[in-house]
């Protein structure tokens, strides 16, 4: 069974509309929130030929600008695990196992709540390549941006689960003017400040 991006978006939207139909007490208070989360991603395109998947963690601050708009600041750590088939790895050296790619992304953005707990978010920032020599990179920094959709699930005592799905673009570290693209999921535990 093939799951498409459109089906995932429809599912998240349906769940968001379902949760929005609950009583007023499920609304998200407009206070600052801090979340710590796990990130996982699947590179695609040419980047997917070189790396199988991404795992990492992130810390995000959401600060209210209005009742529905929030400013976000996100700091993370990501490790991309290589495709060990060195003959298909275009950035590798033949007969040399490719190394993990370790990054620290720093992004800022805007989060907008369409309904009580369903949001759309856009972020932009830089990713710092920690192991430039191990992956034979030419650049240390790469522009990173991406749209995201997600849901906040309210827990007792002013705590939340924040689940988001994004499609991320990351400037290539090889000076070719291209972008690394990937689908990513972030599941985070958050609390109001």
N, C-alpha and C positions, 0 to 999 in steps of 0.2 A: 504494500500500500504506500503510495507516494504522497507525502504531505507537502503541500505547497505553501509558500509565504502567504498567499491570499487566504488560505484556510486558517492559518495560525492567527492572522490579524482578525478574521471574523470571529474566531473562538474567543480571543481576548476581549474584543468589543462586546460580544454577547455576555461574557462573564461580568464585564464592567457595567453593562446596563442592568443585569440581574441584581448586582450588589447595590446599584444606585436606587433601586426600587424599595429598599429597606427604609426603616423609619429614620427620622431626622438625627437620632443619636449616633448614626454611623458616619456622619459627616466628619471630615478631617479638620481638626482645629487649625487655624492659620497661625501657627507658631513655627519657629525654626525647628528643624529635625536633623538628626545626625544618624546616618546609616552606615553599617559595615556589612559588606557583602562578598559573595563569591561570584566570580565571572567565569564563564566558559564560552568558547567560540569555535566556529568551524570556518577556517579560511576557504575562500573559493577563487575561481579563476586561476591565473598563473601562480598566485600565492598559495593556493590549495595544492599545487603540484609539489611545492617545496615543504609545506608544513601541514601536518594532519589536524591538529587541534591546539587550542589555547586554554590555559587555566590560570587563574589569578585571583586577586582580591582587591577590594577598593573601599575607600572611605569617602563618603559624600555628605556634604552639608547642603540642606535646602533652607533658604531664607525667604520668607514671604515678602513680595512686593505689593500684591493686592490679595484679595480673597482667593483668586484663581491662579495668579501668576507667582512663580517662585524663581528666585535666582539659585543656581546650583554650582557647586565647586566640587570637583572630583579628583582624588589622587589615588593611583592604583599601582599594582605590580602585576605584570603579565609575563608568562613564559609560553612561547610557541614551541611545540614539539615537532621535530622534523620528520619528514618522510624519509625513512632510512634506505630507500632504494636510490643509491647515489647516482645511478645512471640516468634517472629521470629528474634529478635535482639540478635545475639550471644555474643555481648560484653556488653549487658545490664544486669541489675538485674531485676528479675521477679517483675512485678507490680510497677516498677519505670520508669517513662518516661525518655527516653534517652536525653542527652544534645546535643546541637550543638557542632561541632568540629571546633575550630577556629585556623587557621594556618597563619604563616608568611613565605612564601617561598622566598628564596633568591637564584637566579640561574644565571649562566653565560653560554655563548654558542657561537656558530658560525652560522651565517646566510649566505647562498649562493644564489645569484640570478641566476637561470637557464636561464631566459630570462628577459627582461627589468623590469618587475614588479612582476614576479612570483618567489617565493623563497622556499627553504627548510631550515629548521633550526633545530639544536639540542641543547638542554640545559641540564645542570646538576647542582645540588646544594643541599641545605638542606632546609627542612621545619621545622620550630619551632612550637611546639604544645603549644598554649597559655593557654589552660584550661585542663591541664593534669589530675588534680584531678577530675574534673567534668565528664570526659569521662573514668576515671579509667585507664589511660595510664601508661605504665611502663617506656617509653622513652620520652625524651623531644624533640629529634631531629630525623629526618628521611631523608635518602638519597632520592632525587627527581630527575628524569630525564625523558626526553621524546622527540620524534621527532615531528616536526610541518611542515605544508605546509601553504602557504598563499599568499596573493596578496596585493600590495600597489595600492591604487586608488588615483591618483593625484588630488588635489584641487587647487584653485587659491592661490596666494601669498605664495608659497613654503610650503604648508600644505598637509597632507595626511590622508587617512583612511587606516589603516593596519588591515586586516582581516585574521586571522589564525585559523587553525584547528589542534589539537594535540591529541596524545594518551599518557597519562602521567602515569608513575609508581612512586609510593611513598612508601617508606619503612614503614611497619607497626609499630605502636607505642606500640604494645602489646608484644614485645619480642618473637614473633613466627617465625621470619625469613621470613615472607611473604611480599607481596607488595599489596598496594591498587592501583587499576587500574581504569582509567576513560577516557572518551572522553571529550574533552574540546574545547570551542570556545573562541577566544579573538578578540574583536573588539575595536580598539584604534584610537584615534585622535592624529596625530603627526605633528611635525614641524621640519624643518631643523634648526640647530643651527649655 
